[in-house]
Amino acid sequence: MPTVAQLPTGKALTVRTAADVFLDSLGNPNTVRSYATGVGKTAQRLGEGRLLASVADDEIGEALELFWGAAAVNTWNARRASVLSWCRERGHEAPAVPVWARRMAVPDSETPARSRMAIDRLIARREVHLREKTPYRMLFETAGRADEILGVNIEDLDFAGRRCQVKAKGTKAKSRRRGQAREDFALETVYWDAGTARLLPRLLKGRNRGPVFVTHRRAGPGKIVSPRDVCPDTGFARLSYGQARALLDEHTAVRGPGTGWDLHEYRHSSLTHLGEQGASLLMLMAKSRHKKPENVRRYFKPSPEAIPELTSLLAPGDSRR
């Protein structure tokens, strides 16, 4: 009969063993990959053969500072969170992340908001192909994320209602009752207006299935593409985020490649202009589908011209412009 080896517990647990046990306990492969970096490098720095009980709290903080003290805020917070989860494991003596190695506040986004005139002029340019004009207008009017809009298929479009459903960022699989068909993802609805409504029929040219936005050529023979990402009528592959971003950069760069606009700027611009027009915070949250008000606040960047206009509302009644 085979013998089952019992892992050491308590004070006999080594740093490496504790790290392996923690990572093995995580069910989601994506979480394992993310946490393995923070926990793995920290364990290596502490000394993998050391007894876990001998590690001081400040040693944990010093390891975090060494590897990620100069990193971006989101990177620091992510690595700290992985190590914090590891240190909180129960069943053995373990150090803690010290108070001084605290989570950092996420700074305001540096993504700019473009003026409506700049967006309209870009879309009106003759050298900008209809394949690019349409997603630019749709991104602006829906305030959707680029990967959401690029992932839409023609079958998802509701032309009469000027809306479609998208697989939103961070959505989870729906729960289901026994006997019900499972939906892989919870979907959310985005809405567009007249500009997109005019461009979409011209772009599709009678196509009624497959990706809305496609490249101008078929996928290469060595590239594996999902059937959903290929137009069944033309064989053209779905336009990827990287391709769309490169095209936008080509159209807007003024100081060389890589200096142009980013696709995410349309979302920032849309929410900023809606806010300047007086949309309430709740309406902006409904439009952007954010769940937290502070996330919407990072998108709202009123222009220098909007502040004086707002200030004019405070002038005496007979002095208002």
N, C-alpha and C positions, 0 to 999 in steps of 0.2 A: 504494500500500500504506500503511495507516495507521501512524502513528508512535506507539510506546508511550513515554509519559513516565516516566522513572525518578525515584522519590522520592529526595530528598536523604538522604544518610547521613552518619555520622560527625559531625564538628564542625559541619557545615552544617545539621544538623537543627534546626528551630525547635521551640519548646515546643508550639505549636498542631499542627504536623504530627505530632510524636511522639504527642500525645494522640489524634489522629484515627487514626493507624496502629494504635495499641494497641487502641482501641475497635473498629475494624473487624476486628481479629483474633479478637475474642471471638465464639464461635459461638452461645451461648445468648442469645436476645433479653432474657430477664429479667435476666441478668448485665449486659448492655449498659446497660439502663435503670438498674440499681443503681449500676454503676461510673461512669456518665456524670456523676452529680452530684459525686462526690468528685474525679474527674480533671478534669472541666470547670471547676469553680470554682477548683481549685488552679492550673490552667493560666492561667486568667484573672487570678488574683492575681499570678502570677509574671511575666506579660507574654507574651502569645501570640506576639509577633514576635521575642522574644529567642532567641538560640541556646541550645539545651538544655544544651550543654556549659558554658555560663557560669553556670548556676544552682548555688548552693551548697546543701549538705545542710541547713544551718540554715534556709534560706529555705523549704524544703519543710515543716519542722517548724513554722515560724512561720505558714505558711498554714493548716496543720491546726489550730493553736491558735486562730487568728483566727476560723475558721468554726465549729469544732466543739469548742473547748476547754471550753465550758460546757454542751455537749449531754449527753444521757443516755449511759451507758457503752456500750450496744449501738450507738448511733449513732456515737460516736467510733470504736469498734473497726471498724465497717463501712466508714466513710470512710477510715480509716487503711489498712485492708486493700486497698481499691481503689487508693489512691495507691501503696502498697507494691508491688503487682503491676505497676503502670505503671513504677515506677522500676527494677524488676528485669528489664525487657525487655532482651534482648541485641541486639547488632548496632549499637549506637550508644553514645556516651558519655552517661551520665545521672547525676544526683545520686541520693542514697539518703535514705531516711527516717532522721533522726538517732536515736541511741540514746535520747536523752532524751524523744522523742515515742513512748514505749513503749505497747504494748497494755495496756489496763486490765483488771483482774480483774472479772469479772461479779459484782455483789453478790447476796446472798441475795434471793430473791423476797419481796416485801412482801404477796403475796396471802395472806389469812388462811385458817386452817382452821376450819370451823364445827363445833360440837359435834353429836354424833349426836342429841341431844334437839332442838336447833334445827332440824335437817334434818327430823326426824320430825314436828315440830309444823307446819312449813311445809307439808309434803305432806298433813297431816291436815286442814288448814283447808278449810272448805266453799267459800269463795269462789275457791279455786284450782281451775281447771278440770282435768279429767282429762287434757286435752292438755298441761298443764304438769306435773302430778303425775308422769306417766309418764317424761318425759325427765329430770326432777330425780332420780327414784329410779334410773333407768338410768345416769345419769352418775355417781352416787355408787357404785353397786354394781360398775360396770365399770371405774371410774377412767379412763374414756376421755376424749379431748378432745371438746369440744362439737361442732366441725365434723365429726368422725368419726361421732358418734352421730346427729346431725341428718341426715347423708348416707346413712343406712342405708335400704334398701328392704325391704319385707315378704318378698320372695323370698330375702333374705340371712339371714333369721332361722332359727335351729335351736331350736325350742321345746323339744324333748326334751332337747337338750344344754345348754340355757340359754346359748347363745353365738351369735355372728355374726361375720362378717368385715367389716373396715372398711379403707378406703383410708387408710393411716396417714400422718402428717406426714413429709415428706421422702422418701417412697418414690420409687424410680426405676423406669423401665421395665425389665421383665425381659428378660434376654438369651434368645435363642431359637436353636435349631438350624434348619438349612434344612428347610423343609417343615412346621414346627410352627406352629400358630396362635399369634399374639402376644397376650400379656396386657399390657394397657396399664400396669397398676400391680401392684406386689407388695402382697398383702393380709395383714393381721394379724388375729388372733382376740381378741375381748374376751368376757368371761364375766359373766353377771349371776346373781342369786339369787332367792329367793322373792318379795321385794317387787316386783321388775320382772315376774316370772312371773305374779303376780296381776293386775297392771295392764294388761299388753299385750293380752290377749284382750278386755278391756272397751273399750280404746281402738280396736282395729281393727274390732270389731263385724261380723265376717264378711268384711271386705276381705282379699283374698289376693294383691294385687299393688300396686305403686306405693310412694310414700314412706310410711314409718311415721308420721312427724310432719308434718301438713299444717295449713294455715291453715283458717279457717272460710269462706273465699270463694274464688272463681275468680280467676285472674290477670287483671289489667286488659288491655284490648284492645291497648294500646301496649307491653306488656311481653313481651319474647321469653323464653320459658321452654323449657328442654330437655324433650323427651318423658319422660325419666327422672324429672324433677322435678314431674310432674303425675300425680295419681291418675287412672287411666283410667276408673274407675267414677263418681267424683264430680266430676272436673274441678278439684278443689282443688289449689293449688300447695304445694310443699314449704315447711315452716316454715323461714325463714332464720335465720342466726345473729343478725342484728340484731333481728329480731322476737322471738326467744326471749330475748335479753338484755333487751330493753325490758319484756317481760312479767315477768321475774324481778325487775327493778328496781321495777316497779310493786307487786309483792307484798312486797318487803322494804325499800324505802326508808322511812326514818323522819325524815330531815332534808331532804326535798324530792327531786325527780327527779334521778337520777344518783348517789344516795348508797346505793343498795341493793347487794345481792350481785352478784357476777360469776359467769358460768357456769363459769369455770375454777376457782372455789373448790371445786366438788364433787370435782375431781381431787385437789387439795391435801388436802381433808378425808379422802377415802378412803384415801390413802396414809398420812396421819398416824395415823388410827385403826388401820390394819393394823399400823403400826410400834409403836404403843403396846400392841397385843395380842401383840407378840413376833415378828412376821414378820421373817425375816432379810433382809439387804440383797439377797441373790440373789433371794429370793421377791418382794420389792418391785420389783426390776428386771424380773422376769418379768411381774408384774401390770401395771406401768406401760409396759412395752416400751421403757424407756430403755436405751441402749447404754452409758452411762457412769455410774459410781457417783456422781460429783459432782452429776449432774443430779437423781438421786433425793434426795440429801441436801438440796437446796434445797426439796424438797416436804415434807420431814418436819419438822413444827413441833409437838412435844409440848406438851400443855397444862400450865399451872402445877400442876394436880392430879396429873398423871402423874409429875412429878419426885419429889414426896414419896413416892408409892407405890413408885417404883423405889428410892428411898433406904432405904425400910423393909426391903429385902432385906439390907441391911448390918447390921441390928440383931442383937444376940445372939439365939441360937436361942429362948430362953424369953421374949423381949420382942417378937417379931414380932406384928404385928397381923393 
